[in-house]
Amino acid sequence: MLILGQKKMGQRKFPEQVLFKFERPCYLRVIRDNTEVIARRMGFDEDQVFELAMIVDEAYANAIEHGARTSCESQLEVEFLIFKDRLEVCVKDTGCGFDLSGVQIPKNLRSLNSTRGRGLGLISLLSDRYELISSPGAGTTLRFTKFLCLEQEFVA
């Protein structure tokens, strides 16, 4: 499913898309492994690879816990859009959604003193930009971007 590194950068068409859809979202390890492969092949350094994997883990875990908990029929989608200078990831569920007005997202790591409720704080701190869209009854979409520090060629 994942094909990277087969063409030189100048010959590639961007964005490239890698898409996963799950009816029973229990594949966190598959998503984590693919996040790391994509990030490394794009040229992210190991700290950034770790950050990207953590962001995707948190987003995926939140989608499973909060999106799929009320319905067995909830679907989960993880989309990677690969650009020359950045990776954009979208994690989307068809679950119950929630009212964003009641959500407080921590602004720094010191306020993340609990092992629960820290997902959105970590995502906001580790991504270069993010967007959270949700409303009761309509599911949730979390989209985030991580930029490459230096423009590099993909590694085969």
N, C-alpha and C positions, 0 to 999 in steps of 0.2 A: 504494500500500500504506500509506503514512504519511499520516494525516490529523490534523492538529493545528490549533488556532486557529479552528475553525469555530463553537464555542459559547463562551459566557461561562463562567467558572469555576463559577458556582453551578449551571449546568445540566449540567455534565459529570459523568460517573460515573467514579470512580477505584477501582482503578487502571485505566489504559488500557494495552493491551498491543500491542507491536510485536514481531513474531517473524520471525526468519530461520532457515531450515534449509537446510543444504548437504550434499550427498553428496560433492562434490568441493570442499572448502573453499579456494577461491582468490580470494575476493572481499574482501580486506582493505580496499581502497579504498571499496567500497560500504558496508561496516560503519562505517568511519571517517567518511565523509560523512554517513551517517544519524545517527551519534552526535552529530556537531556540530549538525546540523539540530534534532534533538530537544532537545539542551541549550540552544541559543539560544532556541528557541520557548518553553521552560520558563522562561527568564529568568536562566539562569546567566550570570555575567560571563565575559569572554573568557579570563581565567586559568583559571577552572573548566572552560570548554569545552575548553581545551587539555589540562588534567589528565584530564578524562573520556575524551577521544580517546586520550591516551597509555595510560590504564589498559586501555581496550578493545583497543587495538593489541597491547599486551603479552599480554593474556589470549588473544586470538585467535591471535597468533603462537605462543604456547606450546601451544595446542590443536592447531595444525597440526603443529608440530615434534615434539611429544612424543606427542600422541594419534593422529595419522594416520600416523606414520612406520612403524608395524609392520603396518598393514593398509590396503589400498586401499579397503576397505569402511567405513572410519570415517566417521561422520557428525558434523557440527558444528552446534550450535544457539546462536543469540544471541537472548536475550529481553530486551526493555526493558519495565519496568513503570513507568509514569508516574503519580506521585502529585502532589498539590498542593504538597507541601513537599520532595520528594526524587525522585531517579531511582534505581531498582534495576536492575542489569544482571546477567544470568546467562549465562555462557559454558560450554557443556557439550559434551563430546566422548564418543564411544563407543569410544575407543581403549583402550590397554593399561592405563592407570592406573598408580599407583605407591604405594610405601609412604611415608606422610607422616612417619614417625618419623625418616627420614634427611634431612629438608629443614630447612635453616637459613635463616630469613628475616631479612635485615638489618633493624635497628631504626632506622637513620639513614642519611642520604645519604652520609656520609663512608665508610661501609663498602661502598658501591657503586662500587668502584674498577675494575671490569672491565666490558667491554661484553657479556660473556656471564654468564648466571645472575643477572641483576638484575631480571627481570620481576616475581617475587613480592615483592621488596623495594619496587619502585616502586609496585606495586598496594597494598601494605599502607600505604605512606607517603602516597599521594595520595588514597586513598578514606577515607570517614568510618567505614566498617566493612566487613569482608569475611569471607568464609567459604570455605574450601577443603576440598572433599570428594573423596577419591580412595582407591582401593585397587587392588592388582594385579588385572588382568583385568576391572575394572568401570568403566573410564572415569574422567573427572575433571569435576567441577563447580566453577566459581569464581563466587561470587555477591558482588557488592559494592554499596554504597550511597553516594550523594553527596547531601548535603542542600543545598537552596537557602539562602543566607544571609538573604535577605529574601523574604517571600511576595509574589510579583508575579503579575500576570495573564499568560497566554500571549500571545505576539505572533502576529498572523495572518500 
